[in-house]
Amino acid sequence: MRGKSSESLQFDPEIEKTAKVNCKEAKEARQSARLAILEQPSQEEESSSSYISEEEPIEMAAPPPPPPRRNLG
């Protein structure tokens, strides 16, 4: 019996209301977590940049040597 239900589905407004509330709470929780993550790096950047002075030169590591050439043969 594919495509046909043996009995009609019953609509329960209480279940639908509960599901809607749960979805809304989950959405708000995700949104607040996303905002907290976005605010967190900006605070770290401000605190980490305060100890680096412009007068100190920043030393960069030398680029790695190129890989050895392979000969097919």
C-alpha positions as CSV (number, residue, x, y, z in Angstrom):
1,M,0.0,0.0,0.0
2,R,2.4,2.6,-1.1
3,G,1.2,6.1,-1.3
4,K,-2.0,5.4,0.7
5,S,-2.4,5.6,4.4
6,S,-4.5,2.9,6.1
7,E,-6.0,5.5,8.5
8,S,-6.0,9.3,8.5
9,L,-3.5,11.1,10.5
10,Q,-4.8,13.0,13.5
11,F,-3.8,16.6,14.1
12,D,-3.0,17.3,17.8
13,P,-2.7,21.0,18.4
14,E,-1.0,20.5,21.8
15,I,1.9,18.5,20.2
16,E,2.2,21.1,17.4
17,K,2.3,23.9,19.9
18,T,5.0,22.1,22.0
19,A,7.1,21.4,18.8
20,K,6.9,25.1,17.8
21,V,8.0,26.2,21.2
22,N,10.9,23.7,21.2
23,C,12.0,24.8,17.8
24,K,11.9,28.5,18.8
25,E,14.0,27.8,21.9
26,A,16.5,25.9,20.0
27,K,16.8,28.6,17.3
28,E,17.3,31.3,20.0
29,A,19.9,29.1,21.7
30,R,21.8,28.7,18.4
31,Q,21.6,32.4,17.7
32,S,22.9,33.4,21.2
33,A,25.7,30.9,20.9
34,R,26.6,32.3,17.5
35,L,26.6,35.9,18.9
36,A,28.8,34.8,21.8
37,I,31.3,33.2,19.5
38,L,31.4,36.4,17.3
39,E,32.0,38.6,20.3
40,Q,34.7,36.4,21.9
41,P,37.5,36.7,19.2
42,S,37.2,40.5,19.1
43,Q,37.9,40.6,22.9
44,E,40.9,38.3,22.4
45,E,42.3,40.3,19.5
46,E,42.1,43.5,21.6
47,S,43.9,41.9,24.5
48,S,46.5,40.1,22.4
49,S,47.4,43.2,20.3
50,S,48.0,45.3,23.4
51,Y,51.3,43.6,24.3
52,I,52.8,43.9,20.8
53,S,54.6,47.2,20.3
54,E,55.2,48.7,16.9
55,E,58.9,49.2,17.6
56,E,59.7,45.5,18.0
57,P,60.5,43.9,14.6
58,I,58.6,40.7,13.9
59,E,60.9,37.9,12.7
60,M,59.6,35.7,10.0
61,A,60.8,32.2,9.4
62,A,62.6,31.5,6.2
63,P,60.5,29.7,3.6
64,P,61.0,26.0,3.4
65,P,63.3,24.6,0.6
66,P,61.6,23.4,-2.5
67,P,60.9,19.6,-2.6
68,P,63.4,17.5,-4.5
69,R,62.8,16.9,-8.2
70,R,61.7,13.5,-9.2
71,N,62.8,11.9,-12.4
72,L,60.6,9.3,-14.0
73,G,62.6,6.6,-15.4
